[in-house]
Amino acid sequence: MNGKDIIRRVAPYLWPQAAPNIRFRVVVSLILLLLSKVVALGAPQLYGRAVDALSQRDVPDLLLGAVGLTVAYGLARMGSSGFQQLRDVVFAPVAQRAFRAVARETFEHLHGLSLRYHISRKTGALSRVIERGVKAIEFLLRFLLFSIFPLVLELLGIAIIFLQFDLWYVVILAVTIASYIWFTFGVTEWRIKLRREMNTQDTEANQRAIDSLLNFETVKYFAAESREVDRYDHSISRYGVSALKTAYSLAFLNFGQSVLISGGVIYVMVLAALGVQDGTMSVGDFVVVNAYMIQVTLPLGFLGTVYREIRQSLVDMGEMFGLLEQPKEIVDKVDAQDLRVECGQIEFRDVHFHYDSNRPILSGVNLTVGPGQTLAIVGATGAGKSSIGRLLFRFYDVTKGAILIDGQDLRDVTLNSVQKAIGVVPQDIVLFNETIGYNIAYGKDDPSQAEIIAAAKQACLHDFIVKLPDGYDTTVGERGLKLSGGEKQRVGIARTLLKNPPILLLDEATSALDAGTENDIQVTLQGAAKERTVIVIAHRLSTIADADHILVLHDGQVCEYGTHNQLVAAGGRYSMLWQRQTAEKSA
């Protein structure tokens, strides 16, 4: 995405059609900007006239005039600054609104992308891209509008004023500005490549740090602290090399800019001094020329920084808008209606699925789960059990075939309604770094405390919570690391029970529980299953012996189907697994 495309994307945030108050603020900001520049261009004239008044001491009236002009000059400087500050105050809500709108749009879009995308991307890198991108929005809006545009106006105004003295002043000014811009833009383009390299190293170092800290326990298990520190130090070292290149190039740029600006000032001031000597200019005119050159050099010196930052902002925003350009794999049809769950019957019709076309996961799966029934799915690792759950929840769409709930193809209904209708308790429960009460309450919009406690009691968690020092206000840590695996699993069960969905998907939902707690939870889940359609993905066959039907997967295909007793009597794959687990339990 090039600079023009990025600016085209940003423009609607600066001039939103649905927010006339924001457009009004932009107009007022521009008016204040113009007033500020008009006053700023008039101030040196007052200063020059005051100098002329003071230099003509043989005329006594002019001393009072000089004082008045000096006061007027001071007031003009104050007025210019005041208009600038008022402009910033008026424009601040515009920038903040744009900042918030872009951040929200990006965050919402990321949540709309497929599980496939998030599995392949690094969370730390994504957070860095978003952070830099949304900050760049505010900077770009402010400096495009209040640095580049006013600088052009100021330069044009000074050029017109210099024409009153001599055309050569304008020529020198134009050559100085042109050479300065040529040098600044050329060197900055070279530095942009260095900054991109530095950003890449910064993102890598940040990602490695986050990844290492998220896997704190794993690092400890393998006594790999020094290894992780070395990896992080290696990334920081590479970042340091890039940062040094950037710093050295900045010194070169600043020195070159100083040489060009100083050269232009010297030429103009020498020309003005010659004018005073030959009597074509007054001392006041000399002072005016000097004041205007200083007034030019200050924003020109800042132009280098602004241009660098604008180019870097365009790079950062380009990365962020690149995220927004990522297509959503799972999208609603234009005429999609909400899923209506009346009975809760689930049907897989000749379902084929693959993550990679060279590696099929499911091949011709057919299954039906009647209303209020429980279907258990078992099979070896990699047989495709979890993929069935992900397809049902519509993390992915089937490659071939169809999945229906009460006769409605999931691809024909809204994604949000499907996900509201299905409650999932995964094997690996991930919690927010919030309170335990917040994590349970996540299952429902704005639940009452009584509902939260009831769900916790159903999940055999309430007694544990009330013994904690802060009770339901106890924080669970990053990804729930302050809780044991069994405690996290019970929180996951509690929030799903609070959601109260018509369809339940239990993926090894009790695998981290001890035998006593597992029995209690099984009773709870069996009670919850009486009025729901349930799919259970299980490894321990003892937990699904009472299921209405059991489906055995092997290499992505259904190899056995029936009740527990039927499958044991058949002497097939399920029977072998049952006998093996029974023997292990009795040993």
Phi, psi and omega in degrees: 000121182275176185300320180296319179296320181294314180297324177296325178288328183281328186310316180299334177286333179276331183227066184289130183293329185271006183227081181298331179294326178289317178297322177299317179297321178297316180297314179299320179299319180292322177297314178297324177297314180297317178300318180299318182287323178298314179295320181295323179288332180279337184300312180300329178298317178297321180296316180296319179294326177295320178296317178299320180297319181288331182281347180256069187288346179287352178250100188298330182298332189286344179296316177294323176297322180295319179296316179298319179294323179295317178296319179297321178299315179297319179294323178296318177298318178296318181296318178300314178295320181297317178297322179296315181293321178295322176302315180297320179297316181293323185277340185307315179296331178295313181295318181293323178296317179297316178303312182293318183296317181292317180299316180295316181298317180294314181297318179295319180295319180298322177291340179272350179284162187285162175300326179302318180294314184291330177294327185271349181253155179266127185300318181299318179295319179298315182297324180292318180297316180295316182301312181292322184293313183290328176292326180294330180302307183298317180299313184297315179300315184292314188276332173295319184278324190246005176236303183292308182300310179293330178296318178299315179299317182294318180295320178296317179297317180294321178299319179296319179294319181295332178299336179292334180270302181189148179298330182296330177299318180292320180297312180297318179299315182295317180295318180298313182293316181297314180294323179296313181295317179301312181294314183297312182293320181296311180293324181294321177300321176295319181290332179300320178298320177294321179294323178297317178298318179296320177298318179299315180293323178296316179297318180296317179296318179296318180296317180296322179295313180296315181299318181293317182290325177294331179256037183306314182295318179298319177301316180294319182304324184253016178048045189256022182303312182296325179295317180293320178296320179296318178298316180294318180297323178297318178295317179295323179298315178296321176297321180298320178299315179294321181294323178295317177302318180295319181294316180296318180294328178294319178298318178297317180296313182297318180294316179299318179296319181297318179298314183293316181293315180298321178299316179297318180297318181298314180300313182294317183290326175296318179298320179292319179298319177296325178295321178293319181297319182271003174084005179277347179226151176268170176298324178298321177296321178300316179295321179298314179300316179298318181296319180292322178295321175296320180296331178282316187294327181297306177293330177295318177298325179285336182301321179301314179295315181298315181297317178301313183292324178295316178296319179293322178298321178296322177296312181296318180290327177298320177295318181292316178293335173299324175295318181292337178278349179297124182289146175278126182287321181251111181228153178285145171293159183301320183257022183296136176254163177292146176294132177251110181262108179257314180249325180092024179284133181246135181221128172255122180246107176047052185280124171244146180202143173211147171278324179231134185300338180272358183222085180295141180255311177238138182226102175068044180280127174236130177201155177222131175242115182289164179304129177075005180266163177243124176249126176258139179242125180232164179160168180290165176301132180088004181285341179112013183298308182294331179295326177298317178296319181292325177290320179297319180281355179063040165293331177224160170259151181295150176284324179208152181093200183205151172240128183235143171238119185050043176078003181256120177296130183300334180284347182262355181243168183288142180298319182298320181290327177295313183290333175287332184277346185242128175258130184242132170243100183281167178291318181260099181278125176247126183250155174284153178281065182225195179283162179293328176295320178298317182293324176290317182294345182298342181288349185209145177291121173051059177282158176281162178297326179296321178293321178296315180295320180298318178295320179296321178294319178299326181269013179057041185241342187298315182298323177294318184294316184292343177277347178287148182305321181254008177057230181290350178266011178286127178283146186260354178084174179301122180057020177078026186292343179284348180254154175286169179299319179294321179294318177298320182294323178291325174297318178299320178293319182298315183288333175287321176296324177294325177298326176056057182275158178286342181233134179244138174236112183250110182255095183051049190292342182239018187294334183262008183263151174286167187301316182296311180294323180298319179297318179296316181293322179300319178298317179298313181294323178295323177294319179293331183284344185299328182251014184227161170270130188231134169245124182246123172261119190226153172250318177278111186292337180297336182280347184236015182297332182269005181296150180296321179217150177234132179245130180253122179259142174214119181055040175079010180231154177281116180256339177211152180204133179161191176277171180302311182296320180297318183288323177295318181292333183289340177069026181265212184297317180297316180300320179296317179296320180296313180298320180295315181290326177295319180294320179295323182290323182277345183287000000 
